[in-house]
Amino acid sequence: MASNTGSFSGFLGLTGYLCPYTVIEIIHAAGFVPVRVFVPNTSRELADAYLPPNFCPYLRHVVDLGVRKELTRYDSIVVSHTCDGARRTRDVLDAYGPGTGLFFLDLPKRDDRDAVTYFASQLARMVRFFEQRSGHRITEKRLREAVTLYEENRRLLGRIYTLRESYPALLSGKQTAELLDFNVSVPVSEANERLRQTAVRMEREGRDAGNERQGKRVFVTGNLLDFESYLAEIEEAGGVIAGDDFCFGGRYYPGSIDRDGDSLLALAARYLSRVPCGRMERYAERFDRLVEAVERTGARGVVYLGLKFCDNFLTDYPLLKRRLDEKGVPSLFCECEFYPAGTGQLRTRVEAFIEMLD
């Protein structure tokens, strides 16, 4: 779990969010720092009284913290409607939660013109919500300044991912996870400086041919939000992680925002057209991109880490496996807890998978 180590002076407070479909530019333009809600590896017993047993482990942790009144560090929390579990999380937090501001962002599954128009209307609601929280208007100027900062953030992250493909030894899976956590835990200006320094270091050290780590390259995908320990297991089993397709990683940075015209429409179009996740309709597009990334990075297999009880991604894998099989790419599916209780079985499966790769 990441710890917020940034300087938050000059901001009105923190706004917690759960999903990368949250339009964080609006939060920043309102004067708040958008930070992802990280949850500790603690008991979830209190959440059991409010939720069914077959419920997303991450959202269960969030609900548990909420009903314990342990989310009060956030001035407000944004819950995006990415699944039924997210809607139920909103319901419980609204009724029994921490008493902070709560905004529910409805999210279309498509990216056509009607969907963009509808989502822009939801962003207008979001603007009004944060104007009330902040006490000032969110102007076009503020929005454009926020867009510039976050476009730079995504550009720098893309630069690091490109370098990582060429020199995976320079950024291990554990280091990548730590960097991604930091990126969504501090003000964007601090995150950008950290990303910039990392990219410069990788470019400098990448010129040394001796930096190449030995092992079989694998590509990792799925829906885990906190995956540091799982990536470490893969690397300790002999794999070299050449790339990933995670929510706040490989799917996070592609895409840009049209600087001309209405900012809300431009933001709506960008977020709906970003690399889709398992809850969106454009799954074929994501599979095409993933297969292309596997080929580009020289990965010899794909490890799919699926969070338990996540219907969007558990139904996603069979379709992806069929596509990978057609391309002759071996894959391994691992259903995972949010926090691993014991990874010995996973290690055995991963070791056997990596051993059989050509």
Rosetta blueprint (number, residue, H / E / L):
1 M L
2 A L
3 S L
4 N L
5 T L
6 G L
7 S L
8 F L
9 S L
10 G L
11 F L
12 L L
13 G E
14 L E
15 T E
16 G E
17 Y E
18 L L
19 C L
20 P L
21 Y L
22 T L
23 V L
24 I H
25 E H
26 I H
27 I H
28 H H
29 A H
30 A L
31 G L
32 F E
33 V E
34 P E
35 V E
36 R E
37 V L
38 F L
39 V L
40 P L
41 N L
42 T L
43 S L
44 R L
45 E L
46 L H
47 A H
48 D H
49 A H
50 Y L
51 L L
52 P L
53 P L
54 N L
55 F L
56 C L
57 P H
58 Y H
59 L H
60 R H
61 H H
62 V H
63 V H
64 D H
65 L H
66 G H
67 V H
68 R L
69 K L
70 E L
71 L L
72 T L
73 R L
74 Y E
75 D E
76 S E
77 I E
78 V E
79 V E
80 S E
81 H L
82 T L
83 C L
84 D H
85 G H
86 A H
87 R H
88 R H
89 T H
90 R H
91 D H
92 V H
93 L H
94 D H
95 A H
96 Y H
97 G L
98 P L
99 G L
100 T L
101 G E
102 L E
103 F E
104 F E
105 L E
106 D L
107 L L
108 P L
109 K L
110 R L
111 D L
112 D L
113 R H
114 D H
115 A H
116 V H
117 T H
118 Y H
119 F H
120 A H
121 S H
122 Q H
123 L H
124 A H
125 R H
126 M H
127 V H
128 R H
129 F H
130 F H
131 E H
132 Q H
133 R H
134 S H
135 G L
136 H L
137 R L
138 I L
139 T L
140 E H
141 K H
142 R H
143 L H
144 R H
145 E H
146 A H
147 V H
148 T H
149 L H
150 Y H
151 E H
152 E H
153 N H
154 R H
155 R H
156 L H
157 L H
158 G H
159 R H
160 I H
161 Y H
162 T H
163 L H
164 R H
165 E H
166 S H
167 Y L
168 P H
169 A H
170 L H
171 L L
172 S L
173 G H
174 K H
175 Q H
176 T H
177 A H
178 E H
179 L H
180 L H
181 D H
182 F H
183 N H
184 V L
185 S L
186 V L
187 P L
188 V H
189 S H
190 E H
191 A H
192 N H
193 E H
194 R H
195 L H
196 R H
197 Q H
198 T H
199 A H
200 V H
201 R H
202 M H
203 E H
204 R H
205 E H
206 G L
207 R L
208 D L
209 A H
210 G H
211 N H
212 E L
213 R L
214 Q L
215 G L
216 K E
217 R E
218 V E
219 F E
220 V E
221 T E
222 G E
223 N L
224 L L
225 L L
226 D L
227 F L
228 E H
229 S H
230 Y H
231 L H
232 A H
233 E H
234 I H
235 E H
236 E H
237 A L
238 G L
239 G E
240 V E
241 I E
242 A E
243 G E
244 D E
245 D E
246 F L
247 C L
248 F L
249 G L
250 G L
251 R L
252 Y L
253 Y L
254 P L
255 G L
256 S L
257 I L
258 D L
259 R L
260 D L
261 G L
262 D L
263 S H
264 L H
265 L H
266 A H
267 L H
268 A H
269 A H
270 R H
271 Y H
272 L H
273 S H
274 R L
275 V L
276 P L
277 C L
278 G L
279 R L
280 M L
281 E L
282 R L
283 Y H
284 A H
285 E H
286 R H
287 F H
288 D H
289 R H
290 L H
291 V H
292 E H
293 A H
294 V H
295 E H
296 R H
297 T H
298 G L
299 A L
300 R L
301 G L
302 V E
303 V E
304 Y E
305 L E
306 G E
307 L E
308 K L
309 F L
310 C L
311 D H
312 N H
313 F H
314 L H
315 T L
316 D H
317 Y H
318 P H
319 L H
320 L H
321 K H
322 R H
323 R H
324 L H
325 D H
326 E H
327 K L
328 G L
329 V L
330 P L
331 S E
332 L E
333 F E
334 C E
335 E E
336 C E
337 E L
338 F L
339 Y L
340 P L
341 A L
342 G L
343 T L
344 G H
345 Q H
346 L H
347 R H
348 T H
349 R H
350 V H
351 E H
352 A H
353 F H
354 I H
355 E H
356 M H
357 L L
358 D L
